[in-house]
Amino acid sequence: MRLMGCVSGAGADAEGREARKVNKQIEEQLAKDKQVMRATHRLLLLGAGESGKSTIVKQMRILHINGFNEAEKMEKIKDIRRNIRDAMQVRECFDSCCKLPPLAVCRVAISACI
């Protein structure tokens, strides 16, 4: 006489193999992620506002990852031009207020002292 089991069967065996396969894939991915986390360096930047924390992050990204993309280059060009314009306006305002000698005269005086 043959007994039919209600716990195991052909379908349950296939499901178990599939579950073990999925479990193995998950375990392998967890092991890879663990290696990546161990190799990742983390740095906590502390400081007051405007002390350069985000600047350091941007410089590290530029140096070690892939630099600027085209949109970032165009944005930086605009920033640089704006900074030059602002510096020229400040210099012009300062010159009109303080009546400094022209830059060429200052260079001659400095080179004579050296």
Summary of the structure (lengths in Angstrom):
residues: 114
radius of gyration: 33.6
end to end distance: 113.4
largest distance: 117.3
contacts: 176
relative contact order: 0.03
helix: 72%
strand: 0%
